[in-house]
Amino acid sequence: MEFPSSAPTVGIEWEVALVDPETRDLVPRAPELVDALDERFPGHRVTREFLANTVEMVTGVHQTIPDAVEDLREQLTQILAVADDLGVNVFSAGTHPFAHWGDQILSEKSSYQEIIQRTQYWGRQMLIWGIHVHVGVGGRDRVWPIINAVMTQYPHVLALSASSPAWEGLDTGYASNRTLLYQQLPTAGMPYQFADWDEWEAFNEDMDRSGVINHTGSMHFDVRPSKYGTVEVRFADATMDIREVGAISAFIHCLVVYYEREWEAGRELPTLQHWHVAENKWRAARYGLEALIITDRDTTERWVTQDISDWLDVLAPIAEEFGCAEALQDVRRIMERGGDYALQRAAAREAGAALEPGTRTRGDVGAEEGFTQPESWIAAVDLTVDTLRESVR
């Protein structure tokens, strides 16, 4: 696998979905939307995705987070304008709260068809949307030490972005149900803690020889090297607000730069036992910003918000240097306001949604209501649609 050296540039990918303004359910109109973008905004950077209800914004290569966010803002403004013409709304969260996976239409792309052919039932459930952040690094020799260090920050990023509390009309009790869904794919989930690039190359050779993958793009690790000379952080939920995208991306950008500089200074980068990384991933997915996380190899525990606050102080000088100090401080705004998952859950509860599993019994609701209440989660869809539109004004 080629890995060209890169300056610490940044690029962002952001997936959003299309919903019907009446039913609030997903609609497979992404091909129409992209065709309309082609006609109205030639040269736009919006692409089709796995499902026909989804489009993805892909920025160019930028020096700073504010420039990347402005790139996204332009694309999102274009999408919203065309969506209005088509009579659909734009939705952004980690999962749709009540859409059914079996109703969805795949995009016409051979690699997506290959995924479904191989993964069947579990692959069909990928009604999920995320944010991917690419940060350039100076060479492949430092890639895996940086990735292993970034994995110690997994719960921080996931807790800040968690935006998927419901599935098929039911409150799952998780802040990020998307996290649990996505790891069902056989090539997805946490990367192995490779010691160096040679181990990574050997792994890819094994995967290719055994037929697991036929190109490295099929390895959907939560964090991975990319052919663009970047470390790609892929596990954040899509958020409701472009300002949140900027805040989370700034945190990731500054972290990667910090760890690369530590490596260049000859200092050993932090790691956690693989089982601690897995536990942290689960805790952040379950509890979001209320997670108690493991912070070192001695199994020290802290509240994730406390640890994030300390890291914001550590990263502040880098944020100043790279022009994203304001975006990084928006991380505090997310913690003070509460995560997207909490806001969506509150909107649904106010509309009559049931409590999460484990805090209610069948007797708490009438038999005719059952356990799923998609009509209550319409309020959460409306919240995401309205928040997204307001965030670009």
C-alpha positions in Angstrom: 0.0 0.0 0.0 1.4 3.4 -1.0 1.5 6.0 1.7 2.9 9.4 0.5 4.2 11.8 3.2 1.9 14.7 3.9 1.9 18.0 5.8 -0.7 18.0 8.6 -3.6 19.0 6.3 -7.2 18.1 7.0 -10.1 16.8 5.0 -13.6 15.8 6.1 -16.3 13.5 4.8 -19.9 13.9 6.1 -22.8 11.6 5.3 -26.4 12.9 5.3 -29.7 11.3 4.4 -32.9 12.4 2.7 -36.3 12.1 4.4 -39.9 12.7 3.3 -41.3 15.9 4.9 -44.6 14.3 5.6 -43.7 10.8 6.9 -40.2 11.7 8.0 -39.1 8.3 6.7 -36.1 7.8 4.5 -36.5 8.2 0.7 -34.2 6.8 -2.0 -33.8 10.0 -3.9 -30.1 10.6 -3.7 -29.6 9.8 -7.5 -32.1 12.5 -8.3 -30.5 15.0 -6.0 -27.0 14.3 -7.3 -28.3 14.7 -10.9 -29.8 18.0 -10.0 -26.6 19.1 -8.3 -24.7 18.2 -11.5 -27.0 20.5 -13.5 -27.3 23.4 -11.0 -23.8 23.4 -9.5 -21.4 21.9 -12.0 -18.2 20.7 -10.3 -19.8 20.2 -6.9 -18.1 17.7 -4.5 -21.2 15.8 -3.3 -21.1 12.0 -4.0 -23.5 9.1 -3.8 -23.2 6.5 -1.0 -24.0 3.0 0.0 -27.8 3.6 0.1 -29.9 5.5 -2.3 -31.2 7.7 0.5 -27.7 9.0 1.3 -25.2 11.5 -0.1 -21.8 12.4 1.2 -20.0 15.7 1.3 -16.3 15.4 0.7 -14.0 18.4 1.2 -10.8 19.2 -0.6 -7.5 19.1 1.2 -7.3 22.1 3.6 -4.7 23.6 5.8 -7.2 24.5 8.6 -10.5 23.3 10.1 -12.3 26.6 9.4 -11.5 26.3 5.7 -12.7 22.7 5.6 -15.9 23.6 7.5 -16.6 26.4 5.0 -16.1 23.9 2.2 -18.8 21.7 3.9 -21.0 24.7 4.4 -21.0 25.5 0.7 -21.8 21.9 -0.1 -24.6 21.6 2.5 -26.1 24.9 1.2 -26.2 23.4 -2.3 -27.7 20.2 -1.0 -30.4 22.0 0.9 -31.3 24.2 -2.1 -31.7 21.2 -4.4 -33.5 19.2 -1.7 -36.1 22.0 -1.4 -36.6 21.9 -5.2 -37.2 18.1 -4.9 -39.5 18.4 -2.0 -37.4 16.4 0.5 -35.6 17.3 3.8 -32.0 16.6 4.8 -31.4 14.6 7.9 -28.1 14.2 9.8 -27.6 11.8 12.7 -25.9 8.5 13.4 -29.0 6.4 12.6 -32.6 7.1 11.6 -34.8 6.5 14.6 -37.6 4.5 13.0 -36.8 3.6 9.4 -36.7 -0.1 8.6 -33.5 -1.5 7.0 -35.5 -3.9 4.8 -37.2 -1.0 3.0 -34.0 0.6 1.7 -32.6 0.6 -1.8 -28.9 0.2 -2.5 -26.9 2.5 -4.7 -25.8 1.0 -8.0 -22.1 0.5 -7.3 -20.3 -2.9 -7.5 -18.4 -2.6 -4.3 -21.6 -1.9 -2.3 -23.3 -4.9 -4.0 -20.3 -7.0 -3.0 -20.7 -6.0 0.6 -24.3 -7.1 0.6 -23.5 -10.3 -1.3 -21.0 -11.2 1.4 -22.6 -9.9 4.6 -26.3 -10.5 3.8 -28.6 -9.7 6.8 -26.1 -7.8 8.8 -24.9 -5.7 5.8 -28.5 -4.8 5.0 -28.8 -3.1 8.3 -26.2 -0.4 7.6 -28.7 2.5 8.0 -25.9 4.5 9.5 -24.2 7.9 8.8 -20.9 9.2 10.0 -18.1 11.7 9.8 -14.6 10.8 8.6 -11.7 13.0 9.3 -8.4 12.7 7.4 -5.3 14.3 8.9 -2.0 14.3 6.9 1.1 12.8 8.5 4.7 12.9 7.5 5.5 9.3 6.7 4.4 5.7 7.1 6.9 5.0 9.9 4.8 7.0 12.4 1.4 6.0 11.2 0.7 3.0 13.5 2.1 4.6 16.7 -0.2 7.6 16.0 -3.2 5.4 15.2 -2.7 3.3 18.4 -2.4 6.6 20.4 -5.6 8.0 18.8 -7.4 4.8 19.9 -6.8 5.9 23.5 -9.1 8.9 22.6 -11.8 6.7 21.1 -14.4 7.4 23.9 -13.7 11.1 23.8 -14.5 11.5 20.1 -17.4 9.0 20.2 -19.0 10.6 23.2 -18.9 14.1 21.6 -20.4 12.9 18.4 -22.9 10.3 19.6 -26.2 10.9 17.8 -28.0 7.6 17.4 -30.1 6.6 20.4 -33.0 4.9 18.6 -33.5 2.0 16.2 -36.8 1.0 14.5 -38.9 3.2 16.8 -37.3 2.0 20.0 -35.0 3.8 22.4 -32.0 1.5 22.5 -30.6 3.0 25.7 -27.4 3.7 23.9 -26.0 7.1 22.9 -24.5 5.6 19.7 -26.4 2.6 18.5 -24.6 3.2 15.1 -21.4 2.0 16.8 -22.9 -1.4 17.6 -24.4 -1.7 14.2 -21.3 -0.8 12.2 -19.0 -3.3 13.9 -21.2 -6.1 12.6 -19.4 -5.9 9.2 -16.6 -8.5 9.1 -13.9 -5.9 8.0 -15.2 -3.2 10.4 -14.4 -2.3 14.0 -11.3 -1.5 16.0 -8.0 -1.9 14.1 -5.4 -4.4 15.5 -2.6 -2.6 17.3 0.0 -3.1 14.6 3.5 -2.2 15.9 4.7 -0.7 12.6 4.0 -0.4 8.8 5.6 -3.8 8.0 3.0 -5.6 10.2 0.3 -3.6 8.4 1.6 -4.6 5.0 1.8 -8.3 6.1 -1.8 -8.1 7.3 -3.0 -6.7 4.0 -1.1 -9.4 2.1 -2.8 -12.1 4.2 -6.2 -10.5 3.7 -5.6 -10.4 0.0 -4.3 -13.9 -0.3 -7.2 -15.3 1.7 -9.7 -13.5 -0.4 -11.1 -11.4 2.5 -10.5 -8.2 0.6 -9.3 -7.3 -2.8 -8.2 -3.8 -2.1 -7.4 -1.9 1.1 -10.4 0.3 0.8 -12.5 -2.7 1.8 -11.0 -2.7 5.3 -13.4 -0.6 7.2 -11.4 -0.1 10.4 -12.5 2.6 12.8 -9.1 4.3 12.2 -6.9 3.4 9.3 -4.2 4.7 7.0 -5.3 6.0 3.6 -3.7 6.2 0.3 -3.8 10.0 0.5 -1.1 10.1 3.2 -3.5 10.6 6.0 -4.7 8.9 9.2 -8.5 8.6 8.7 -10.7 8.6 11.9 -13.9 7.0 10.9 -16.0 6.2 14.0 -17.8 9.5 14.8 -21.5 9.6 14.3 -22.9 12.2 11.9 -24.0 15.1 13.9 -27.0 17.5 13.7 -25.0 20.7 13.4 -22.1 21.8 11.1 -20.6 23.6 14.1 -20.3 20.2 15.9 -18.6 18.7 12.8 -16.1 21.5 13.1 -15.5 21.0 16.8 -15.0 17.3 16.6 -12.8 17.6 13.5 -10.7 20.2 15.3 -10.2 17.9 18.2 -9.1 15.1 15.9 -6.8 17.3 13.8 -5.1 18.7 16.9 -4.7 15.2 18.5 -3.0 13.8 15.4 -0.7 16.7 15.1 0.1 16.5 18.9 0.9 12.8 18.7 3.0 13.2 15.5 5.1 15.8 17.2 5.5 13.7 20.3 6.7 10.8 18.1 9.2 13.1 16.3 10.5 14.2 19.6 11.4 10.6 20.4 8.7 10.2 23.1 6.8 7.0 23.3 3.1 7.4 22.4 0.4 6.2 24.7 -1.4 2.9 24.2 -4.1 1.0 26.0 -4.6 -2.7 26.3 -6.8 -3.9 23.5 -9.5 -4.9 25.9 -9.5 -1.5 27.5 -9.9 0.1 24.1 -12.9 -2.2 23.5 -14.4 -1.4 26.9 -14.0 2.3 26.3 -15.7 2.0 22.9 -18.6 0.3 24.5 -18.9 2.7 27.4 -18.9 5.7 25.1 -21.5 4.1 22.8 -23.7 3.2 25.8 -23.3 6.3 28.0 -22.0 9.1 25.7 -20.9 12.1 27.7 -21.8 10.3 30.9 -19.3 7.6 30.4 -16.7 6.6 32.9 -13.6 5.7 30.9 -10.2 4.0 31.3 -7.4 6.4 30.7 -4.2 4.5 31.2 -2.6 1.0 31.3 -3.0 1.0 35.1 -6.8 1.0 34.6 -7.3 4.5 36.0 -10.9 5.7 35.5 -12.2 9.2 34.9 -15.4 10.8 33.6 -14.9 11.3 29.9 -15.9 15.0 30.2 -13.2 15.6 32.7 -10.6 14.0 30.5 -11.8 15.9 27.4 -11.5 19.2 29.4 -7.9 18.5 30.2 -7.1 17.6 26.7 -8.6 20.8 25.4 -6.0 22.6 27.5 -3.2 20.4 26.2 -4.3 21.0 22.6 -5.0 24.7 22.8 -1.5 25.9 21.6 -1.8 23.6 18.5 -5.3 24.9 17.9 -4.0 28.5 17.9 -1.2 27.5 15.5 -3.6 25.9 13.1 -6.3 28.5 13.2 -9.0 26.3 14.9 -9.0 27.6 18.5 -12.6 28.7 18.3 -13.7 25.4 16.7 -11.9 23.4 19.4 -13.5 25.4 22.2 -16.9 24.5 20.7 -16.2 21.0 22.2 -17.0 22.6 25.6 -20.3 23.9 24.1 -21.2 20.3 23.2 -20.4 19.1 26.8 -22.3 22.0 28.4 -25.4 21.6 26.1 -25.5 17.8 26.0 -24.9 15.4 23.2 -27.1 15.0 20.1 -28.4 11.7 21.5 -29.7 13.4 24.6 -31.5 16.1 22.6 -33.1 13.6 20.3 -34.1 11.4 23.2 -35.6 14.4 25.0 -37.6 15.5 22.0 -39.0 12.0 21.5 -39.8 11.6 25.2 -41.7 14.9 25.2 -43.7 13.4 22.2 -44.5 10.3 24.2 -41.7 7.8 23.4 -41.2 5.0 25.9 -38.3 4.7 28.3 -35.2 2.8 27.2 -35.1 -1.0 27.7 -34.6 -2.1 31.2 -36.6 0.8 32.8 -40.0 -0.2 31.7 -42.2 -3.3 31.4 -44.8 -4.4 28.9 -47.4 -3.3 31.4 -46.2 0.3 31.2 -48.0 0.8 27.8 -51.1 -0.5 26.3 -50.9 -3.7 24.4 -51.9 -1.9 21.2 -48.8 0.4 21.5 -46.3 -2.5 21.7 -42.7 -1.7 22.2 -42.0 0.6 19.2 -43.4 4.1 18.8 -42.1 5.6 15.6 -44.6 8.4 15.7 -42.9 9.7 18.9 -39.5 9.7 17.2 -40.8 12.0 14.4 -40.0 14.8 16.8 -36.3 13.7 16.8 -36.2 13.6 13.0 -37.7 17.2 13.0 -35.1 18.3 15.5 -32.2 17.0 13.3 -33.7 18.5 10.1 -34.3 21.9 11.7 -31.0 22.0 13.5 -29.0 21.2 10.4 -30.8 23.9 8.3 -30.3 26.5 11.1 -26.6 25.7 11.4 -25.7 26.9 7.9 -27.6 30.2 8.2 
